[in-house]
Amino acid sequence: MPEAKPALEWVNGRALQKVSPQRKHAMAQGRFYGALDAWARERGSGEVGTEWEFRIAPPGEARRPLVPDVAYLSYDRVPFENEKAADIPHLAPDVVVEVLSPRDLQRDVEEKIRVYLATGTSVIFVVDTKDEMVTARDPRGRKNFVAVDVLTHAALPGFALRVPFLFERSRPKQSEP
C-alpha cells in the first residue's frame, strides 16, 4: 500500500485511512497510552506507542497493515536489542487499544478484532467515548467496563486503570483571591 498521512489500514478488502481524532477520542487515547506506558516502563517489559503500524497476516491470509490507536509490544516477542524489527513489526502487538470514531463501521471494528486475535494479540480494548465504556475482547470472549469500574486484564499483570479517567475533563484551576 502507498505511504499516506494519516496512515492507511487494510480492513475487509479495502484501504481505510485513519481519521484525525476529535477531542474525546484524543483524550481517551492519550490517557490510555500514558497509563499503559507507565506500566510497561515500570516493569521494563516492552514498548507502548500510538498510531504504530503493524503488518500482520492471519494464518492462510495476506499480510496487511493495521494501525492501532495504542499498542503494547512485549520484549518477549521482539527483544529490546532488535530495534529494527520493532519499527514496523510483522507480528501482532500483545495488547491493542482501539478508540471508536463516529465513522467506524461495526463490521470493520469486528474484522480488526478478528485479525488481531488470529495473529496473537492477547487482548483488544475497544474504547467507546460516546457511551463511556471499554470492552475487553480476548480469545475467551468479551467483558464490558463502565464508569464505576477499574479496568484490569490477565494479559497485563498489575495494570489497573480507572475507567472514568479516560473520559473525565480536567477542570481549570481556580485562581485564589
WODAHU-V155368 format. One record per backbone hydrogen bond with DSSP energy under -1.0 kcal/mol. NH is the residue of the N-H (numbers start at 1). CO is the residue of the C=O. E is the energy in kcal/mol with one decimal. If there is no record, write none. Layout:
NH|CO|E + NH|CO|E
This chain:
9|16|-2.9 + 10|65|-2.3 + 11|14|-2.6 + 14|11|-1.2 + 16|9|-3.2 + 18|7|-3.0 + 26|22|-2.9 + 27|23|-3.0 + 28|24|-2.3 + 29|25|-2.7 + 30|26|-2.5 + 31|27|-2.6 + 32|28|-2.4 + 33|29|-2.6 + 34|30|-2.6 + 35|31|-2.2 + 36|32|-2.6 + 37|33|-3.2 + 38|34|-2.2 + 39|35|-2.0 + 40|36|-2.5 + 41|37|-2.8 + 42|38|-2.4 + 43|39|-1.8 + 44|40|-1.6 + 45|40|-1.6 + 47|73|-2.5 + 49|71|-2.2 + 54|66|-2.7 + 55|89|-2.9 + 56|64|-2.4 + 61|58|-2.4 + 64|56|-2.5 + 66|54|-2.8 + 70|97|-1.8 + 71|49|-2.4 + 72|95|-2.4 + 73|47|-2.7 + 75|45|-2.8 + 78|74|-2.0 + 82|79|-1.8 + 83|81|-1.2 + 94|72|-1.6 + 95|72|-1.8 + 96|123|-2.1 + 97|70|-2.8 + 98|125|-2.8 + 100|127|-2.9 + 104|101|-1.9 + 109|105|-2.1 + 110|106|-2.7 + 111|107|-1.6 + 112|108|-2.3 + 113|109|-2.3 + 114|110|-2.4 + 115|111|-2.5 + 116|112|-2.9 + 117|113|-2.6 + 118|114|-2.4 + 119|115|-1.2 + 120|117|-1.1 + 121|116|-2.6 + 122|94|-2.4 + 123|94|-1.2 + 124|137|-2.6 + 125|96|-3.1 + 126|135|-3.0 + 127|98|-2.8 + 128|133|-3.2 + 133|128|-1.8 + 134|145|-2.7 + 135|126|-2.5 + 136|143|-3.2 + 137|124|-2.9 + 138|141|-2.6 + 141|138|-1.8 + 143|136|-1.9 + 145|134|-3.2 + 149|146|-2.7 + 151|161|-3.5 + 156|153|-2.0 + 159|156|-2.3 + 161|151|-1.8 + 163|149|-2.3 + 165|162|-1.1 + 166|163|-1.6 + 167|164|-1.3 + 168|164|-2.1
